[in-house]
Amino acid sequence: MKRLIPIFLTVGCLFTTFLFAGVTGKITGRVIDHETGKPLALANVIVEGTQLGAATDSNGYYFILNVPPGEYTLVVSMMGYQRMRVEGVRVSVDFTTVQNFELTPTVLELGEIAVVAERKVIRHDLTSSLSIVKSRDIEVMPVETFRELLDLQAGVVKGHIRGGRYGEVAYMIDGISVTDPYSGDIAVEVDNSAIQELQVVSGTFNAEYGQAMSGVVNIVTKKGSDEFSGNFVVWLADYYTTDTKFTGLDKFNPSQNKNVRFTLSGPLLTKNLTFFLTSRYYYNDGWLYGIRKFLPTGEPADNRIVPMNYYRKLFFQGKLFYQVTKGVNLSYAYLDNRINYKEYDHYFKYNPDGDWRRFKTGYNHQLTLTHTITPKTFYSLNIAHFYSSYKHYVYEDPYDPRYVHPDLLTAPSYSFAHAGTKMQHFYRWSKTTTLRVDLTSQVRPSHEMKAGLELQLYNLFMHEFEIIPKTIEGVEVVPFEPYVPDFTAPNHNRYHKHPYLASCYAQDKIEFKDMIVNVGVRFDYFEPDGVVLRDPADPNILDPWRPEHQQMPLEEREKIWWKKATPKKQISPRLGIAYPITDKGVIHFSYGHFLQIPQFEYLYRNPEFEVPKTSGISTILGNADLDAQRTVMYEIGLQQGFRNDMRMDVTLFYRDIRGWVGTSPEINTVIPGTKYVKYVNKDYANVRGVTFSFDKYRISGSKFGFSLAYTYQIAEGTSSNPEDAFNDARAGREPRKEVVPLDWDQRHTLNVTLIFGGTNFETSFIFKYGSGLPYTPRVVQGTRVGRTLYTGLKENCERRPPTVDVDFNYTYRVKLGRLTVALLVKIFNLFDIRNEYGVFEDTGRATYTLEQRTAGGDADPNWFIRPDFYSEPRQVQIGISIEF
């Protein structure tokens, strides 16, 4: 840390005039005399309902910085000219909204001129691919979570942005990262009711964003309103299908699944202090059920239908916004979500109580101070802390007497478990404290300079173990008693790490009349807080294998056993250019280097470096010395507007990905035949494709809008999963020597959203199409106990069937005094289509497998009916909303 302080001081001195956080936009323009065309100096331009505003300079230009996303009314006034107001001025995060004025001279006090701003269908300063979803559209779309919104955008396939792996996306809430450093997923989810604007940057992104290779998801949450308002919504839902593949869905019961949400907003004590509150309870039994035919002990049970992929979530968000003085704002936000759920395991269909229960918890505190120093300069200071945890087990107490001997979990091939429990306990949490200072300055009319300093302090804990039978002097206790093995055992791991990441960037947005250029550079410094082995052939310090090491006391071995992992430093340049060719046409080009430290689960796995004395490759060791993964990305595209309500964007892109995490070649140890591997930067991938989007906006007087997003891409690489090479080695398969289609290589993806509304109703449809994902065909040659042998065919050389889905939403509103009551209907998978997401590897279909013919008399025919291979059946939701 001490070595980092000089770096921060130097960068801080260089860039203390240019910082910015991606939660606000900018309004700019020029005020001129309507009759002469001359610029008007010292005209006042204000954002109505706020304390934001600016005066024009000697050339008539004005700049209003730090404007939250939304729709505003601008008012301009000047002595000797008629006052003018423009309504419907839209502002988006990180973009410049241009609004010019022509004032009419007058000698009398006349009323103001009111006009509606012309909607800008294209963004002249857009230099890379970007999708924006506003709260107004989210409210009427048949979606439940922000992840569903994400998957509708061009370039996104099942959470993978532009062909990248999971964990390559930076998730931001109000300008602060909430990416879980352990898994790379979002640590705290935001409910759709709390989202003001969702931005998905699927192309190259500016230097202010780091620790991401595929894209950035930036969520700006709502703040309190000037007047009290609220909303209470209750949904009842169930699955409605006649398909007999799904157990327990033969009756429709609308009260089976529940969804309750409330929202409250308004001033608190004073008009300068506002609050926003929202909370949601969501309960869904799921669509995959088991039958409790057996207890974990093996005894017959009650044959009750039991949900096996249920999902229960409690969410809360609160936000306070205080305007301390003109130009000084203070906000505090708190998010909290608690989730418990199960993931369907076909093996446990008749013994559902033997499978894991899973739990996730997350919360986030964020305090933000924004200070406008001058009309052209402001800074923001952020302090944030988030927590994310995950755990799974069958019973919380590892010594619970309901655990049974692990041998009971075995069953014949193609059969369900008739007894047994999973024995692993896993628990991990991560805490991240973020300190960030942001400052922006419009140093010249054509230059908006930005830079940033950020420090992220991580605190990670992981504890996992496998319950084993208790023994006394090497003899198992009878009857069975569960026992947690010692920390020295290979099946018991625990660590507590404190790495940190420091970053800074500088960026200039140059806005010429005929060209906009975004140029920037980012520097990241990572301290891993880990060690690596000095002697890979003798990994376990508590059980050394070399004779000379066995003779040394533990204290002496600790001095020579490890060496400290080295800090990682990386520089990444970014460049984006937008070139307007007409008033409604812009060509954009961007290029950048993007680097990301791997998820921490790969750095710290098996922290004691325990390798069991077995023949062959038995385990993977973490590697705290992993380097950053690297992507070089290029894209070129065209935006084109039509009329004042339609926009088209077509973009070609290419990504070169190197240093993906994979596993090393086998590492030999002192013990003959005992081997292991470790995580290394080895894998490679490349992605190329084209995205096409076409949007028709619902403007004033228009009842119809739609959005179309199409993606064609080819995503190929050496491995889809970091552990693919390890799994191939254990199975005796040859290592891959060429790139193959990645698991998410969907060549054609099409999403269409239609919205139609009238005075008191709104209807929307979402149509989704995806071409078949790849799979590896395997043909059975023969079987052994516990193992099946397959012929070796090329990885991912065949395709699953394509998928089609249609979702529906309908809202009908009635005014009852000060209340607005709405009837709500949502139907997911409207036509109850059976999409085959999973397939049998010998046929490429979910409907049948050739293995059933050769399975033998012990096989259970129900084993080959796989409801988990299919998409979720039709779900009907009926709700009522009361708004005031």
Secondary structure, 3 states (H helix, E strand, C coil): CCCHHHHHHHHHHHHCCCCCCCCCEEEEEEEEECCCCCECCCCEEEECCCCCEEECCCCCEEEEEEECCEEEEEEEECCCECCEEEEEEEECCCCEEECCEEECECCCCCCCEEEECCCCCCCCCCCCCEEEEEHHHHHHCCCCCHHHHHHCCCCEECCEECCCCCCCEEEEECCEECECCCCCCECCCCCHHHEEEEEEECCCCCCCCCCCCCEEEEEEECCCCCCCEEEEEEEEEEECCCCCCCCCCCCCCCCCEEEEEEEEEEECCCCCEEEEEEEEEEEECCCCEEEEEECCCCCEEEEEEEECCCEEEEEEEEEEEEEEECCEEEEEEEEEEEEEECCCCHHHCCCHHHCCEEEEEEEEEEEEEEEEEECCEEEEEEEEEEEEEEEEECCCCCCCCCCCCHHHHCCCCCCCCCCCCCCEEEEEEEEEEEEEEEEEEEEECCEEEEEEEEEEEEEEEEEEEECEECEECCEECCCCCEECCCCCCCCEEEEEECCEEEEEEEEEEEECCCCEEEEEEEEEEEECCCEEECCCCCCCCCCCCCHHHHCCCHHHHHHHCEEECCCEEEEEEEEEEEEEEECCEEEEEEEEEEEECCCHHHHHCCCCCCCCCCCEEEEEECCCCCCCEEEEEEEEEEEEEECCCEEEEEEEEEEEEEEEEEECCCEECCCCCEEEEEEEEEEEEEEEEEEEEEEECCCCCCCEEEEEEEEEEEEEECCCCCCHHHHHHHCCCCCCCCCEECCCCCCEEEEEEEEEECCCEEEEEEEEEECCCEECCCCEEEEECCEEEECCCCCCCEECCCEEEEEEEEEEEEEECCEEEEEEEEEECCCCCCCECCCCCCCCCCCCCCHHHHCCCCCCHHHHCCHHHECCCCEEEEEEEEEC
